[in-house]
């Protein structure tokens, strides 16, 4: 997977991560952070069997999900 995203809040992210992890048992799933794999995009990258980043790529910036009452 070629990933280049600043991330954000994405519906279905947990299901996509689970799907990618299930595919790893069938064939190799590799992810590459072309420039950015931030926030939700890092979640996708982490679900891959192998993860790579360009030398100047940015990976990380996991936010916090909370509920305000």
DSSP file (Angstrom, degrees, kcal/mol; ACC not computed):
  #  RESIDUE AA STRUCTURE BP1 BP2  ACC     N-H-->O    O-->H-N    N-H-->O    O-->H-N    TCO  KAPPA ALPHA  PHI   PSI    X-CA   Y-CA   Z-CA
    1    1 A X              0   0    0      0, 0.0    31,-2.8     0, 0.0     2,-0.7   0.000 360.0 360.0 360.0 130.1    0.0    0.0    0.0
    2    2 A X  E     -a   32   0A   0     29,-0.2     2,-0.5    31,-0.1    31,-0.2  -0.877 360.0-167.0 -95.3 115.0    1.3    3.4   -0.9
    3    3 A X  E     +a   33   0A   0     29,-3.1    31,-2.5    -2,-0.7    32,-0.6  -0.894  24.7 157.0-112.0 129.8    0.2    5.8    1.9
    4    4 A X  E     +     0   0A   0     -2,-0.5     2,-0.3    29,-0.2    33,-0.2  -0.669  32.3 125.9-147.7  86.3    0.4    9.5    1.7
    5    5 A X  E     -a   37   0A   0     31,-2.0    33,-2.2    -2,-0.2     3,-0.1  -1.000  58.0-144.5-150.2 142.2   -2.1   11.0    4.2
    6    6 A X        -     0   0    0     -2,-0.3     2,-0.2     1,-0.3    34,-0.1   0.452  51.3-145.8 -80.8  -2.3   -2.3   13.5    7.0
    7    7 A X        +     0   0    0     32,-0.2     2,-0.3    29,-0.1    -1,-0.3  -0.456  28.5 170.1  78.5-142.3   -4.9   11.2    8.5
    8    8 A X        -     0   0    0     -2,-0.2     2,-0.6    30,-0.1    32,-0.4  -0.857  52.9 -31.7 125.8-163.9   -7.8   12.4   10.5
    9    9 A X        -     0   0    0     -2,-0.3     2,-0.5    30,-0.1    -2,-0.0  -0.843  63.7-178.0 -95.5 122.5  -11.0   10.8   11.8
   10   10 A X    >   -     0   0    0     -2,-0.6     3,-1.3     0, 0.0     2,-0.2  -0.976  24.2-132.9-129.7 123.7  -12.1    8.1    9.6
   11   11 A X  T 3  S+     0   0    0     -2,-0.5    -2,-0.0     1,-0.2     0, 0.0  -0.516  95.0  24.7 -68.7 139.1  -15.2    5.9    9.9
   12   12 A X  T 3> S+     0   0    0     -2,-0.2     4,-2.4     3,-0.0    -1,-0.2   0.516  80.4 127.8  86.0   6.0  -14.4    2.2    9.4
   13   13 A X  H <> S+     0   0    0     -3,-1.3     4,-2.4     1,-0.2     5,-0.2   0.904  72.5  49.2 -63.3 -42.7  -10.8    2.5   10.3
   14   14 A X  H  > S+     0   0    0      1,-0.2     4,-2.1     2,-0.2    -1,-0.2   0.905 112.4  48.9 -64.1 -40.9  -10.9   -0.3   12.9
   15   15 A X  H  > S+     0   0    0      2,-0.2     4,-2.4     1,-0.2    -2,-0.2   0.894 110.3  51.0 -65.8 -39.9  -12.6   -2.6   10.4
   16   16 A X  H  X S+     0   0    0     -4,-2.4     4,-2.6     2,-0.2    -2,-0.2   0.920 109.7  50.2 -63.6 -43.2  -10.0   -1.7    7.7
   17   17 A X  H  X S+     0   0    0     -4,-2.4     4,-2.2     1,-0.2    -2,-0.2   0.913 111.6  48.0 -60.2 -43.1   -7.2   -2.5   10.1
   18   18 A X  H  X S+     0   0    0     -4,-2.1     4,-2.0     2,-0.2    -1,-0.2   0.893 111.1  51.4 -64.8 -39.5   -8.7   -5.9   11.0
   19   19 A X  H  X S+     0   0    0     -4,-2.4     4,-1.8     2,-0.2    -2,-0.2   0.927 110.0  48.5 -63.6 -45.2   -9.2   -6.7    7.3
   20   20 A X  H  X S+     0   0    0     -4,-2.6     4,-1.2     1,-0.2    -2,-0.2   0.905 110.6  51.3 -62.8 -40.8   -5.6   -5.9    6.5
   21   21 A X  H  < S+     0   0    0     -4,-2.2     4,-0.4     1,-0.2     3,-0.2   0.878 108.5  52.1 -63.9 -36.1   -4.4   -8.0    9.4
   22   22 A X  H >< S+     0   0    0     -4,-2.0     3,-0.9     1,-0.2     4,-0.3   0.845 105.4  55.5 -68.7 -31.9   -6.5  -10.9    8.1
   23   23 A X  H >X S+     0   0    0     -4,-1.8     4,-2.4     1,-0.2     3,-2.1   0.792  90.3  74.7 -68.8 -27.2   -5.0  -10.6    4.6
   24   24 A X  T 3< S+     0   0    0     -4,-1.2    -1,-0.2     1,-0.3    -2,-0.2   0.767  91.5  56.3 -59.4 -24.6   -1.5  -11.0    6.1
   25   25 A X  T <4 S+     0   0    0     -3,-0.9    -1,-0.3    -4,-0.4    -2,-0.2   0.641 112.5  41.9 -78.8 -14.4   -2.2  -14.7    6.6
   26   26 A X  T <4 S-     0   0    0     -3,-2.1     2,-0.3     1,-0.4    -2,-0.2   0.843 130.4 -15.6 -98.6 -45.7   -3.1  -15.1    2.8
   27   27 A X  S  < S-     0   0    0     -4,-2.4    -1,-0.4     0, 0.0     2,-0.1  -0.967  85.6 -70.5-154.6 164.9   -0.4  -13.0    1.2
   28   28 A X        -     0   0    0     -2,-0.3     2,-0.5    -3,-0.1    -4,-0.1  -0.357  39.4-164.6 -64.1 135.0    2.2  -10.3    2.1
   29   29 A X        +     0   0    0     -5,-0.1    20,-2.0    -2,-0.1    21,-1.4  -0.960  13.1 178.3-121.2 111.0    0.8   -6.9    3.0
   30   30 A X  E     - b   0  50A   0     -2,-0.5     2,-0.4    19,-0.2    21,-0.2  -0.893  11.9-157.3-115.3 143.0    3.4   -4.2    2.9
   31   31 A X  E     - b   0  51A   0     19,-2.8    21,-2.2    -2,-0.4     2,-0.4  -0.940   3.5-166.3-120.6 143.8    2.8   -0.5    3.6
   32   32 A X  E     -ab   2  52A   0    -31,-2.8   -29,-3.1    -2,-0.4     2,-1.1  -0.980  16.0-145.4-131.8 120.5    5.0    2.4    2.5
   33   33 A X  E     -ab   3  53A   0     19,-2.8    21,-2.2    -2,-0.4   -29,-0.2  -0.738  18.6-174.3 -81.9 102.0    4.7    5.9    3.9
   34   34 A X  E    S-     0   0A   0    -31,-2.5    -1,-0.2    -2,-1.1    22,-0.2   0.963  76.2 -29.6 -66.2 -53.6    5.5    7.9    0.7
   35   35 A X  E    S+     0   0A   0    -32,-0.6    23,-2.9     1,-0.4     2,-0.4   0.565 130.8  16.6-127.0 -48.5    5.5   11.3    2.4
   36   36 A X  E     + c   0  58A   0    -33,-0.2   -31,-2.0    21,-0.2    -1,-0.4  -0.986  38.8 169.4-134.7 140.8    3.1   11.1    5.3
   37   37 A X  E     +ac   5  59A   0     21,-2.2    23,-1.9    -2,-0.4     2,-0.3  -0.623  35.6 159.2-141.0  79.2    1.3    8.4    7.3
   38   38 A X  E >   - c   0  60A   0    -33,-2.2     3,-2.2    21,-0.2    23,-0.2  -0.740  50.3 -26.2-109.2 151.5   -0.1   10.5   10.2
   39   39 A X  T >> S+     0   0    0     21,-2.2     4,-1.2    -2,-0.3     3,-0.8  -0.246 136.8  10.3  54.1-118.3   -3.0    9.8   12.6
   40   40 A X  H 3> S+     0   0    0    -32,-0.4     4,-1.6     1,-0.3    -1,-0.3   0.828 128.6  59.8 -61.9 -31.6   -5.5    7.4   11.0
   41   41 A X  H <> S+     0   0    0     -3,-2.2     4,-2.2     1,-0.2    -1,-0.3   0.828 100.8  54.5 -66.8 -30.7   -3.0    6.7    8.1
   42   42 A X  H <> S+     0   0    0     -3,-0.8     4,-2.7    18,-0.3    -1,-0.2   0.863 102.4  57.5 -70.0 -33.4   -0.5    5.4   10.6
   43   43 A X  H  X S+     0   0    0     -4,-1.2     4,-1.1     2,-0.2    -2,-0.2   0.923 108.6  46.5 -58.4 -44.6   -3.1    3.0   11.9
   44   44 A X  H >X S+     0   0    0     -4,-1.6     3,-0.6     1,-0.2     4,-0.5   0.925 112.3  49.9 -64.1 -45.5   -3.4    1.6    8.4
   45   45 A X  H >< S+     0   0    0     -4,-2.2     3,-1.2     1,-0.2    -2,-0.2   0.892 108.0  53.8 -60.6 -40.1    0.4    1.4    8.1
   46   46 A X  H 3< S+     0   0    0     -4,-2.7    -1,-0.2     1,-0.3    -2,-0.2   0.750 100.5  61.3 -68.0 -23.7    0.7   -0.4   11.4
   47   47 A X  H << S+     0   0    0     -4,-1.1    -1,-0.3    -3,-0.6    -2,-0.2   0.627  86.8  96.0 -77.8 -12.7   -1.8   -3.0   10.2
   48   48 A X  S << S-     0   0    0     -3,-1.2   -18,-0.2    -4,-0.5     3,-0.1  -0.414  82.6-125.0 -75.7 153.9    0.5   -4.1    7.4
   49   49 A X  S    S+     0   0    0    -20,-2.0     2,-0.4     1,-0.2   -19,-0.2   0.876  98.7  20.5 -66.6 -37.9    2.8   -7.0    7.8
   50   50 A X  E    S-b   30   0A   0    -21,-1.4   -19,-2.8    -5,-0.0     2,-0.4  -0.992  74.6-160.2-131.9 141.1    5.9   -4.8    7.0
   51   51 A X  E     +b   31   0A   0     -2,-0.4     2,-0.3   -21,-0.2   -19,-0.2  -0.970  11.2 175.5-126.1 137.8    6.0   -1.1    7.1
   52   52 A X  E     -b   32   0A   0    -21,-2.2   -19,-2.8    -2,-0.4     2,-0.3  -0.906   9.9-160.8-133.8 160.9    8.5    1.3    5.4
   53   53 A X  E     -b   33   0A   0     -2,-0.3   -19,-0.2   -21,-0.2   -18,-0.1  -0.993  28.4-106.0-141.5 148.0    8.9    5.0    5.1
   54   54 A X    >   -     0   0    0    -21,-2.2     3,-2.2    -2,-0.3   -21,-0.0  -0.324  44.9-102.4 -62.9 155.3   10.8    7.3    2.7
   55   55 A X  T 3  S+     0   0    0      1,-0.3    -1,-0.1     3,-0.0   -20,-0.1   0.826 125.2  33.1 -53.2 -33.9   13.9    8.8    4.1
   56   56 A X  T 3  S+     0   0    0    -22,-0.2    -1,-0.3     2,-0.1    -2,-0.1   0.224  94.9 127.9-105.3  13.2   12.1   12.1    4.7
   57   57 A X    <   -     0   0    0     -3,-2.2     2,-0.5   -24,-0.1   -21,-0.2  -0.329  52.6-136.8 -70.9 152.0    8.7   10.6    5.4
   58   58 A X  E     +c   36   0A   0    -23,-2.9   -21,-2.2     2,-0.1     2,-0.4  -0.943  24.4 175.7-111.5 128.0    6.7   11.4    8.5
   59   59 A X  E     +c   37   0A   0     -2,-0.5     2,-0.4   -23,-0.2   -21,-0.2  -0.997  43.0  30.5-132.2 135.1    5.0    8.7   10.5
   60   60 A X  E     +c   38   0A   0    -23,-1.9   -21,-2.2    -2,-0.4   -18,-0.3  -0.965  33.0 143.1 131.4-142.6    3.1    9.1   13.7
   61   61 A X        -     0   0    0     -2,-0.4     2,-0.4   -23,-0.2    -1,-0.1   0.927  33.9-172.8  62.4  50.9    1.0   11.8   15.3
   62   62 A X        -     0   0    0    -24,-0.1    -1,-0.2   -23,-0.1     2,-0.0  -0.612  10.3-150.9 -73.6 127.4   -1.6    9.6   16.9
   63   63 A X        -     0   0    0     -2,-0.4     2,-0.4   -55,-0.1    -1,-0.1  -0.115  14.2-104.3 -86.8-171.4   -4.3   11.7   18.4
   64   64 A X        -     0   0    0     -2,-0.0     2,-0.5     2,-0.0    -1,-0.0  -0.970  19.8-151.8-121.8 131.4   -6.6   11.1   21.3
   65   65 A X        +     0   0    0     -2,-0.4     2,-0.3     2,-0.0     0, 0.0  -0.899  30.3 159.2-101.3 127.8  -10.3   10.1   21.0
   66   66 A X        -     0   0    0     -2,-0.5     2,-0.5     2,-0.0    -2,-0.0  -0.945  36.3-125.5-144.6 164.9  -12.3   11.2   24.0
   67   67 A X        -     0   0    0     -2,-0.3     2,-0.5     2,-0.0    -2,-0.0  -0.953  18.2-153.1-115.4 130.4  -15.9   11.9   24.9
   68   68 A X              0   0    0     -2,-0.5    -2,-0.0     1,-0.1     0, 0.0  -0.891 360.0 360.0-104.4 127.8  -16.9   15.2   26.4
   69   69 A X              0   0    0     -2,-0.5    -1,-0.1     0, 0.0    -2,-0.0   0.386 360.0 360.0-113.2 360.0  -20.0   15.3   28.7
